[in-house]
């Protein structure tokens, strides 16, 4: 009988790597870490908003995010573009059927013009009167069509 000769291939040397500290795969560890990161951000009051922008705008936004005054500038921009219904009682009253707290400024102007007969001008707060004047200047060429 011819003995079968078994040859063993030399095993490649194991590459030194990170010691395994979890029974989870690397992909599962990343998924768990991302979930925990999102939970921490949510607990701090942060929320993720997805934007679809063309490449040039996205690049500009990334550069703007690096500036120190980005938050203040962005807050000023938003204050100029949207109006908080909770801050203005007369506007809140004429927008009673809206669920959202924020209304685009141009839409707020249209609400005032359409529903001016329901606005009690004697009870109008100075901040709201200033808002109406600003909206009329921006969107109505200084005129409120009532």
CORQUIZI-V289186 format. One record per residue. PSI is psi in whole degrees, -180 to 180 (999 if undefined). OMEGA is omega in whole degrees, -180 to 180 (999 if undefined). BURIAL is b if it has 24 or more other C-alpha atoms within 12 Angstrom, else e. Layout:
<<PSI | OMEGA | BURIAL> <PSI | OMEGA | BURIAL>>
This chain:
<<141 | -178 | e> <114 | -179 | e> <135 | 179 | e> <126 | -178 | e> <122 | 179 | e> <128 | 177 | e> <135 | 178 | e> <134 | 177 | e> <142 | 178 | e> <134 | 179 | e> <136 | 177 | e> <146 | -179 | e> <136 | 179 | e> <134 | 178 | e> <135 | 177 | e> <135 | -179 | e> <-168 | 178 | e> <136 | 176 | e> <142 | -178 | e> <118 | -178 | e> <-5 | -178 | e> <154 | 178 | e> <-8 | 180 | e> <151 | 175 | e> <165 | -180 | e> <-42 | -180 | e> <-42 | 178 | e> <-37 | 177 | e> <-43 | 179 | e> <-41 | 180 | e> <-43 | 179 | e> <-42 | -180 | e> <-42 | 178 | e> <-41 | 179 | e> <-43 | 179 | e> <-39 | 179 | e> <-43 | 178 | e> <-38 | 179 | e> <-41 | 178 | e> <-43 | 180 | e> <-40 | 180 | e> <-38 | 178 | e> <-30 | 178 | e> <-4 | 179 | e> <6 | 179 | e> <148 | 179 | e> <143 | -179 | e> <133 | 177 | e> <128 | -180 | e> <130 | 178 | e> <138 | 173 | e> <106 | -178 | e> <154 | 173 | e> <164 | -170 | e> <-44 | -176 | e> <-44 | 178 | e> <-40 | 180 | e> <-40 | 179 | e> <-41 | 178 | e> <-42 | -180 | e> <-41 | 177 | e> <-41 | 179 | e> <-40 | -179 | e> <-34 | 179 | e> <-23 | -178 | e> <-12 | -178 | e> <154 | -179 | e> <-32 | -173 | e> <15 | -176 | e> <-46 | -177 | e> <-45 | -180 | e> <-43 | 180 | e> <-40 | -180 | e> <-40 | 176 | e> <-41 | 178 | e> <-41 | 177 | e> <-47 | -179 | e> <-38 | 178 | e> <-26 | 179 | e> <-23 | -173 | e> <-33 | -178 | e> <157 | -178 | e> <136 | 179 | b> <116 | -179 | b> <-29 | -178 | b> <-19 | -178 | e> <-18 | -173 | e> <103 | -174 | b> <-42 | -178 | b> <-42 | 178 | b> <-41 | 178 | b> <-38 | 180 | b> <-40 | -179 | e> <-11 | 176 | b> <35 | -175 | b> <-27 | -175 | e> <6 | -180 | e> <139 | -178 | e> <-35 | -176 | e> <150 | 179 | e> <-32 | -175 | e> <140 | 180 | b> <138 | 175 | b> <144 | -175 | e> <-41 | -180 | b> <-37 | 178 | b> <-36 | 176 | e> <-41 | 177 | b> <-44 | 179 | b> <-38 | 178 | b> <-45 | 178 | b> <-46 | -177 | b> <-44 | -178 | b> <-33 | -172 | e> <26 | -176 | e> <-30 | -178 | e> <-19 | 179 | e> <-4 | -178 | e> <124 | 178 | b> <100 | -174 | e> <-24 | 179 | e> <-27 | -180 | e> <6 | -178 | e> <128 | 179 | e> <152 | -179 | e> <-36 | 179 | e> <-37 | 179 | e> <-37 | 176 | b> <-39 | 177 | e> <-40 | 177 | e> <-46 | -180 | b> <-42 | 179 | b> <-42 | 179 | e> <-43 | 179 | b> <-41 | 179 | b> <-39 | 178 | b> <-44 | -177 | e> <-45 | -170 | e> <-15 | -176 | b> <18 | -178 | e> <38 | 177 | e> <3 | -177 | e> <134 | 174 | e> <113 | -177 | b> <93 | -180 | e> <999 | 999 | e>>
